[in-house]
């Protein structure tokens, strides 16, 4: 069980850093509102947690149209970060 926990932590850390870097790039390029710069950790955590929740729901509910939910989520996230 220790190995699985270690792998999960490593994956979680990588996933969070990837989302943070994407959002940070958007802020730097002016695509996203600079007001989120000071809350980058919180925004990234919320984004990753929401993605995980969607993934869990899709596995449990066995939804055939998961791409629709993912596309809607990405659209909502990007729109909420724009200035």
Secondary structure as a PSIPRED ss2 file (coil, helix, strand):
# PSIPRED VFORMAT (PSIPRED V4.0)

   1 X C   1.000  0.000  0.000
   2 X H   0.000  1.000  0.000
   3 X H   0.000  1.000  0.000
   4 X H   0.000  1.000  0.000
   5 X H   0.000  1.000  0.000
   6 X H   0.000  1.000  0.000
   7 X H   0.000  1.000  0.000
   8 X H   0.000  1.000  0.000
   9 X H   0.000  1.000  0.000
  10 X H   0.000  1.000  0.000
  11 X H   0.000  1.000  0.000
  12 X H   0.000  1.000  0.000
  13 X H   0.000  1.000  0.000
  14 X H   0.000  1.000  0.000
  15 X H   0.000  1.000  0.000
  16 X H   0.000  1.000  0.000
  17 X H   0.000  1.000  0.000
  18 X H   0.000  1.000  0.000
  19 X H   0.000  1.000  0.000
  20 X H   0.000  1.000  0.000
  21 X H   0.000  1.000  0.000
  22 X H   0.000  1.000  0.000
  23 X H   0.000  1.000  0.000
  24 X H   0.000  1.000  0.000
  25 X H   0.000  1.000  0.000
  26 X H   0.000  1.000  0.000
  27 X H   0.000  1.000  0.000
  28 X H   0.000  1.000  0.000
  29 X H   0.000  1.000  0.000
  30 X C   1.000  0.000  0.000
  31 X C   1.000  0.000  0.000
  32 X C   1.000  0.000  0.000
  33 X C   1.000  0.000  0.000
  34 X H   0.000  1.000  0.000
  35 X H   0.000  1.000  0.000
  36 X H   0.000  1.000  0.000
  37 X H   0.000  1.000  0.000
  38 X H   0.000  1.000  0.000
  39 X H   0.000  1.000  0.000
  40 X H   0.000  1.000  0.000
  41 X H   0.000  1.000  0.000
  42 X H   0.000  1.000  0.000
  43 X H   0.000  1.000  0.000
  44 X H   0.000  1.000  0.000
  45 X H   0.000  1.000  0.000
  46 X H   0.000  1.000  0.000
  47 X H   0.000  1.000  0.000
  48 X H   0.000  1.000  0.000
  49 X H   0.000  1.000  0.000
  50 X H   0.000  1.000  0.000
  51 X H   0.000  1.000  0.000
  52 X H   0.000  1.000  0.000
  53 X H   0.000  1.000  0.000
  54 X H   0.000  1.000  0.000
  55 X H   0.000  1.000  0.000
  56 X H   0.000  1.000  0.000
  57 X H   0.000  1.000  0.000
  58 X H   0.000  1.000  0.000
  59 X H   0.000  1.000  0.000
  60 X H   0.000  1.000  0.000
  61 X H   0.000  1.000  0.000
  62 X C   1.000  0.000  0.000
  63 X C   1.000  0.000  0.000
  64 X C   1.000  0.000  0.000
  65 X C   1.000  0.000  0.000
  66 X H   0.000  1.000  0.000
  67 X H   0.000  1.000  0.000
  68 X H   0.000  1.000  0.000
  69 X H   0.000  1.000  0.000
  70 X H   0.000  1.000  0.000
  71 X H   0.000  1.000  0.000
  72 X H   0.000  1.000  0.000
  73 X H   0.000  1.000  0.000
  74 X H   0.000  1.000  0.000
  75 X H   0.000  1.000  0.000
  76 X H   0.000  1.000  0.000
  77 X H   0.000  1.000  0.000
  78 X H   0.000  1.000  0.000
  79 X H   0.000  1.000  0.000
  80 X H   0.000  1.000  0.000
  81 X H   0.000  1.000  0.000
  82 X C   1.000  0.000  0.000
  83 X C   1.000  0.000  0.000
